Amino acid sequence: MNTLLDPAILFFVFGAFAGLVKSNLEIPQPITRFLSLYLLMALGLKGGFALAKSGLNLQVATSLGIAITIAIIVPLIGYTLLKKVLNGFDSAAMAATYGSVSAVTFITATQHLEKIGINYGGYMSAAMALMESPAIIVGVIFANNVRRNSVNSTKPTATLSSGHVLHEALTDGAQLLLIGAMIVGILTGENGRTAMHPFSGDLFKGMLSFFLLDMGLQCSKNFKEVLGKSPLLLAYAVLAPVLHATIALGI
């Protein structure tokens, strides 16, 4: 019950309620963009500070390697299942979406662990940063294969080179900010953590609550898109995260 009474989660619920009753409450798009960039930057800094403190020992390296492996396995499973109910492009997009990690979910989970006093490896923020690109790359590769195999009588369907795929995945602004902030955290260590704490620590919970308020608004406004979809697709949407978490916990 205490988890549900977390302010950030309650703001998400409130946002969903406001959307369902068709309130004119909205967060301007530039502010939403700023909030997402702030959360990524703060999360990257936290991961970097944690890595600077723990160092890259065998346990940390193993955890990071497993995280990257999972980020490849999840979209492979997703694409295999989803192409039974969706076309190739949608299957690739959904597989990449579920394979790509959610910064907001990660942030909410770590905040909950801190609240109830459970210690966890701070370097997992670095794992989250490294898990973003593999799923996107795998998804784009799947989409390229669909393009290559599609039959178009008017003109060939364009495909993307492997180099272009890698460049797009690794230089995406949000992804680059996350990794860049993590590097800054590693280089500055404890001194950087102390200097940045008012930014990446004190403000963090409030910014997260504001962001989840907007997430709730968007969720409720787009809920009607779910109606009429295949029951198998809806089942995947609900059960896939549980399956993916079970795989990770098992490892």
VEXSE-886434 format. One record per residue (C-alpha): x, z, y; residue in three letters. Coordinates in steps of 0.001 Angstrom, whole numbers, plus 500000, padded with zeros to 6 digits. Layout:
<sites>
XZYALA/...
</sites>
This chain:
<sites>
500000500000500000MET/502888500800502351ASN/504177497254501842THR/500887495775503014LEU/500957497996506092LEU/504275496567507243ASP/503780495353510864PRO/505184491887510145ALA/502799491310507222ILE/499852492647509220LEU/500635490188512015PHE/500528487389509428PHE/497114488610508247VAL/495917488867511844PHE/497101485315512564GLY/495251484023509507ALA/492103485843510633PHE/492388484422514155ALA/492679480931512712GLY/489717481356510364LEU/487415482460513199VAL/488640479432515208LYS/490205481482517994SER/492098479578520685ASN/495107481838520090LEU/498201479683519559GLU/501975479927519858ILE/503446477013521875PRO/505575474722519716GLN/508826475290521681PRO/508475479056521157ILE/507824478579517443THR/510953476448517232ARG/512964479075519097PHE/511719481854516814LEU/512696479946513662SER/516166479213515074LEU/516580482845516114TYR/515705484088512617LEU/518115481627511000LEU/520911482582513384MET/520358486311512884ALA/520165485875509112LEU/523360483813509045GLY/525172486470511083LEU/524011489212508721LYS/525251487250505720GLY/528594486600507390GLY/529076490244508355PHE/528246491287504783ALA/530707488768503315LEU/533417489918505730ALA/532873493473504500LYS/532685492780500762SER/535170489906500536GLY/534886486989498122LEU/535399488832494850ASN/534357487672491374LEU/530900489258491569GLN/530147487635494922VAL/531481484233493824ALA/529442484402490602THR/526270485300492502SER/526770482442494957LEU/527418480003492110GLY/524271481089490270ILE/522244480747493474ALA/523386477148493950ILE/522642476385490283THR/519105477749490622ILE/518602475621493750ALA/519268472577491545ILE/517272473696488502ILE/514069474542490404VAL/513476471053491900PRO/514310469480488524LEU/511574471575486872ILE/509195470922489756GLY/509625467158489746TYR/509187466961485978THR/505872468841486155LEU/504508467442489408LEU/504929463766488578LYS/502181464247485988LYS/499628464829488780VAL/501235463267491887LEU/502944460032492809ASN/506724459886492772GLY/507286460415496500PHE/504933463386496753ASP/506452464889493609SER/509946464587495088ALA/508817466133498390ALA/507056469039496668MET/509994469639494320ALA/512368469806497288ALA/509990472135499136THR/509769474591496256TYR/513475474289495491GLY/514442474927499101SER/514477478639499862VAL/512176480280502397SER/514090482158505080ALA/510935484011506120VAL/510225485171502563THR/513845486256502165PHE/513779488133505471ILE/510516489892504604THR/511855490910501186ALA/515131492290502561THR/513275494171505285GLN/511083495762502596HIS/514128496775500533LEU/515719498374503587GLU/512486500185504417LYS/512188501803500967ILE/515916502558500770GLY/517046500159498027ILE/520584498856498494ASN/521261495162497867TYR/524217492841498252GLY/524281491722501857GLY/526147488598500761TYR/522843487312499360MET/522160486071502894SER/525088483730502315ALA/523553482716498979ALA/520323481845500762MET/522231479685503241ALA/524019477826500451LEU/520776477232498488MET/519172475135501208GLU/521079471857500782SER/521090471336496958PRO/517286471257496661ALA/516963468808499558ILE/519656466541498115ILE/517985466553494676VAL/514610465759496255GLY/516019462826498229VAL/517747461495495103ILE/514407461575493269PHE/512731459737496167ALA/515500457127496141ASN/514987456554492439ASN/511260456055493038VAL/512043453498495754ARG/514503451716493518ARG/512038451485490641ASN/508997450574492700SER/507746447013492608VAL/507072445503496021ASN/506152441826496083SER/506595441407499837THR/510003442934500507LYS/512414445324498789PRO/511979449021499444THR/514945450478501299ALA/517073453119499622THR/519498455574501127LEU/523168455740500175SER/524536458916498599SER/526770459427501622GLY/523795459220503975HIS/521841461701501862VAL/524713464187501901LEU/525224463767505641HIS/521547464335506432GLU/521305467387504162ALA/524480469051505408LEU/524084468323509127THR/520412469242509534ASP/520215471393512666GLY/518612474464511103ALA/520888474340508070GLN/523965473873510227LEU/522985476812512452LEU/522542479040509409LEU/525961478145508008ILE/527643478242511443GLY/526263481715512173ALA/527464482876508757MET/530987481608509518ILE/530914483382512887VAL/529918486583511090GLY/532759486212508580ILE/535346485604511307LEU/534238488463513572THR/533460491054510896GLY/532603494612511891GLU/533450494102515566ASN/531062491160515690GLY/528345493116513918ARG/528562495921516472THR/528542493505519409ALA/525611491434518071MET/523481494312516750HIS/521119494367519772PRO/520472490655519126PHE/520488490362515344SER/519357493917514555GLY/517163495586517187ASP/515161492466518086LEU/514842491192514548PHE/511647492926513408LYS/509712492002516532GLY/510789488376516375MET/509855488224512683LEU/506400489631513455SER/505866487054516192PHE/506936484271513828PHE/504641485476511030LEU/501748485616513478LEU/502236481890514026ASP/502616481318510274MET/499250482986509713GLY/497623480767512348LEU/499072477621510790GLN/498148478688507260CYS/494472479239508094SER/494175476044510133LYS/495548473942507279ASN/493738475718504452PHE/491035473038504279LYS/493702470576503124GLU/493753472447499806VAL/490101471670499053LEU/489583468856496588GLY/493120468941495190LYS/493820468823491471SER/493409472215489715PRO/496795471584488072LEU/498406471170491482LEU/496802474383492739LEU/497942476181489593ALA/501501474991490219TYR/501329476157493842ALA/500393479675492728VAL/502417480033489524LEU/505621478159490374ALA/507054480886492645PRO/506429483455489904VAL/508143481225487332LEU/511117480587489624HIS/511471484306490372ALA/511319485099486646THR/514153482638485964ILE/516270484187488736ALA/515558487753487617LEU/516372486821484021GLY/519744485426485072ILE/
</sites>
